């Protein structure tokens, strides 16, 4: 009996230290937060997948095959979209011609990481990749019902842009950063919520952002509709269009901010666009 108990405790310790040792019948059962030497990104979902051990728990040496398999089995994202996202992520890796990714590579400012995050500080204010409660409280203030609809999601995203622009004297966002900003909002709706109605339960989104853990305890499961490049593009366009109807333009200038160029205004709005920045971006990828 003592031997069996010791063995069981040893296995439990291993499962907690290495989330990849999940209970086979429940792939979500293993979870552990990042340790002091683990790499993490500004992206709550990638951090979540690493915390569960679906990606390397240390957040390092992530391959396309691992990312694609995880996206497919856990998030129901198809391979072509996973390829686009992985290739973009490789742009942040300092090693030329890299084929693997460390999550903290994504912390490099103004490549994919951008000002006006839903849950992170701007790089100007310090740590741009760890969850910041005050920033996320600003985002949540626009989610005024138990179910977040498209308009609330778009309003929250643009409000964060406005706040960042008004308070960060170095505020800037590229076209690529803008696309990722729209895409991040579309993604939490599409992955956690209903892709048909473009709604999502607020508690699921808050749980994932605040805990960096999949909200299976709240009833979430992998969504049945496979997310494709076209599906994400449609979501991005929907957020763009909802943004166009939500706030006045042009974007108000901040404290010394130079965000008054026609390029940046065009990046943040979508009025009159058919296909929008998202379509141009995907077309540029030639996929």
C-alpha positions in Angstrom: 0.0 0.0 0.0 2.8 2.4 0.9 4.5 1.7 -2.4 1.3 2.3 -4.3 0.6 5.5 -2.5 4.2 6.7 -3.1 3.9 5.8 -6.8 0.6 7.7 -7.1 2.0 10.8 -5.5 5.0 10.6 -7.7 2.8 10.5 -10.8 0.8 13.4 -9.5 3.9 15.5 -9.0 5.1 14.7 -12.5 1.7 15.7 -14.0 1.8 19.0 -12.2 5.3 19.7 -13.2 4.8 18.5 -16.8 1.3 19.3 -18.1 1.8 17.1 -21.2 1.2 14.1 -18.8 -2.5 14.7 -18.8 -5.1 12.1 -18.0 -5.5 10.4 -21.3 -9.3 10.5 -21.2 -9.3 14.2 -20.5 -6.7 16.2 -22.5 -7.6 19.4 -20.6 -6.9 18.0 -17.2 -3.3 18.9 -16.9 -2.5 22.6 -16.4 0.3 24.5 -14.7 1.2 28.2 -14.8 4.5 29.3 -16.4 7.6 28.8 -14.3 10.3 31.4 -13.9 12.3 30.1 -16.8 9.4 29.5 -19.2 8.8 31.7 -22.2 5.4 33.3 -22.6 3.9 35.7 -25.2 1.5 38.7 -25.3 -1.1 36.2 -26.6 -3.4 34.7 -23.9 -4.3 31.8 -26.1 -0.8 30.7 -26.9 0.1 31.0 -23.3 -2.9 28.9 -22.4 -2.0 26.2 -24.8 1.5 26.1 -23.3 0.1 26.0 -19.7 -1.9 23.0 -20.7 1.1 21.3 -22.3 -0.4 21.2 -25.7 2.5 23.3 -26.8 5.9 22.9 -25.0 5.2 24.0 -21.5 8.5 25.9 -21.4 7.2 27.9 -24.4 10.4 27.1 -26.4 11.3 25.4 -29.7 7.7 25.2 -30.9 7.5 23.7 -34.4 4.9 24.2 -37.1 3.9 20.6 -36.8 3.2 21.0 -33.0 1.4 24.3 -33.5 -0.7 23.0 -36.4 -1.7 19.8 -34.6 -2.6 21.7 -31.4 -4.6 24.3 -33.3 -6.4 21.5 -35.2 -7.3 19.2 -32.3 -7.9 21.7 -29.5 -9.2 24.8 -31.4 -10.4 23.3 -34.6 -8.3 25.6 -36.8 -7.3 24.3 -40.2 -3.7 23.8 -41.4 -3.6 26.7 -43.9 -4.6 29.3 -41.3 -2.1 27.8 -38.9 0.6 28.1 -41.5 -0.1 31.8 -42.0 -0.1 32.5 -38.3 3.1 30.5 -37.8 5.0 32.1 -40.7 4.0 35.5 -39.3 5.2 34.5 -35.8 8.6 33.5 -37.3 9.1 37.1 -38.3 9.7 37.9 -34.6 12.5 35.3 -34.2 15.9 37.0 -34.2 17.7 34.0 -35.8 17.7 34.2 -39.6 15.7 31.5 -41.4 14.3 30.1 -38.1 12.0 27.1 -38.2 11.0 27.1 -34.5 9.6 29.7 -32.2 10.0 30.7 -28.6 6.8 32.3 -27.3 8.8 35.3 -25.9 10.0 36.1 -29.4 6.5 37.5 -29.9 7.2 40.1 -27.2 9.2 42.2 -29.7 7.4 45.5 -30.0 5.7 46.6 -33.2 6.1 43.5 -35.3 3.0 41.5 -34.3 2.8 42.8 -30.7 1.2 46.2 -30.7 0.0 49.2 -28.6 -3.6 49.2 -27.5 -3.8 45.6 -26.3 -6.9 44.3 -24.7 -5.1 43.0 -21.7 -1.4 44.1 -21.8 0.4 47.4 -21.1 1.9 49.2 -24.1 5.7 48.6 -24.3 6.3 52.2 -23.4 4.9 51.6 -19.9 6.9 48.5 -19.2 6.1 44.8 -19.5 4.1 44.3 -22.7 3.4 40.5 -22.3 2.1 39.8 -18.8 -1.6 40.1 -18.1 -2.4 43.6 -16.7 -5.7 43.7 -14.6 -6.1 47.5 -15.0 -5.9 47.3 -18.8 -8.3 44.4 -19.0 -10.7 46.2 -16.7 -10.9 48.9 -19.3 -11.7 46.3 -22.0 -14.4 44.6 -19.8 -16.1 47.9 -19.2 -17.5 47.7 -22.8 -18.8 44.2 -22.3 -22.0 45.3 -20.7 -24.0 42.0 -20.8 -23.5 38.3 -20.1 -23.2 37.7 -23.8 -20.6 39.8 -25.7 -21.9 40.7 -29.1 -20.0 42.0 -32.1 -20.6 45.6 -31.3 -19.4 45.4 -27.7 -16.3 43.5 -28.9 -15.5 46.1 -31.5 -16.2 49.0 -29.1 -13.8 47.5 -26.5 -11.0 47.1 -29.0 -11.2 50.6 -30.4 -11.6 52.1 -26.9 -8.3 50.5 -26.0 -6.8 52.0 -29.1 -8.1 55.5 -28.1 -6.9 55.2 -24.5 -3.4 54.1 -25.7 -3.3 56.8 -28.3 -4.2 59.4 -25.7 -1.8 58.3 -22.9 1.2 56.8 -24.7 3.4 59.5 -26.3 5.1 56.9 -28.5 1.8 55.2 -29.7 2.0 53.6 -33.1 0.4 50.8 -34.9 1.3 49.3 -38.3 -1.1 47.9 -40.8 0.0 44.4 -39.7 -0.5 45.3 -36.1 -4.0 46.6 -36.9 -4.9 43.4 -38.7 -3.7 41.4 -35.7 -5.7 43.7 -33.4 -8.9 43.1 -35.4 -8.0 39.4 -35.6 -7.5 39.0 -31.9 -11.0 40.3 -31.2 -12.5 38.2 -34.0 -10.6 35.1 -32.7 -11.9 35.1 -29.1 -15.4 35.2 -30.5 -14.9 32.5 -33.1 -12.9 30.1 -30.9 -14.8 30.6 -27.6 -18.2 31.6 -29.0 -20.7 31.2 -31.8 -19.3 31.8 -35.2 -22.8 32.2 -36.8 -24.1 34.9 -34.5 -20.7 36.4 -33.6 -21.4 36.3 -29.9 -19.6 34.8 -27.0 -20.3 34.3 -23.3 -18.5 36.9 -21.3 -17.5 34.6 -18.5 -15.6 32.3 -21.0 -13.5 35.2 -22.4 -12.8 36.6 -18.9 -11.8 33.2 -17.6 -9.3 32.5 -20.5 -7.7 36.0 -20.3 -7.4 36.1 -16.5 -6.3 32.5 -15.9 -4.7 31.6 -19.2 -6.6 28.3 -19.0 -9.2 26.9 -21.3 -12.7 27.5 -19.7 -13.7 23.8 -19.8 -14.8 24.2 -16.2 -17.5 26.7 -17.4 -18.7 24.3 -20.1 -16.6 25.3 -23.1 -15.5 22.6 -25.5 -13.9 22.7 -28.9 -16.2 24.4 -31.3 -17.7 22.3 -34.1 -17.2 24.8 -36.9 -13.7 24.5 -38.3 -12.0 27.9 -38.4 -10.4 28.6 -41.8 -8.6 31.5 -43.3 -11.8 32.7 -44.9 -13.6 32.3 -41.6 -11.1 34.4 -39.7 -11.1 37.0 -42.6 -14.9 37.2 -42.4 -14.6 37.8 -38.6 -11.9 40.5 -39.1 -14.2 42.2 -41.7 -17.1 42.1 -39.3 -15.1 43.7 -36.5 -13.8 46.4 -39.0 -17.3 47.2 -40.1 -18.7 47.3 -36.5 -15.8 49.6 -35.6 -16.7 51.9 -38.5 -20.2 52.4 -37.0 -19.1 52.8 -33.4 -16.7 55.8 -33.0 -16.1 59.0 -34.8 -13.1 59.5 -37.1 -10.4 60.7 -37.4 -8.6 59.1 -34.5 -8.0 61.7 -31.8 -4.4 62.6 -31.3 -2.7 61.8 -28.0 0.0 63.4 -25.9 2.5 64.1 -28.6 1.3 61.2 -30.6 1.9 61.2 -34.4 -1.1 59.1 -35.1 -2.7 61.5 -37.4 -1.3 60.2 -40.7 -3.8 59.1 -43.4 -2.2 55.7 -43.3 -2.9 55.1 -39.6 -6.4 56.5 -39.8 -7.1 54.2 -42.8 -5.7 51.3 -40.7 -8.1 51.8 -37.9 -11.3 52.3 -39.9 -13.2 50.3 -42.4 -15.9 52.6 -43.7 -16.5 52.0 -47.4 -14.0 49.1 -47.5 -15.0 46.0 -49.3 -12.6 43.2 -48.3 -10.8 45.6 -45.9 -7.3 45.3 -44.6 -7.8 41.7 -43.8 -8.5 40.8 -47.4 -5.5 42.7 -48.6 -3.3 41.1 -46.0 -4.4 37.5 -46.9 -4.0 38.3 -50.6 -0.5 39.5 -49.9 0.2 36.1 -48.3 -0.9 34.5 -51.6 -2.9 31.8 -49.9 
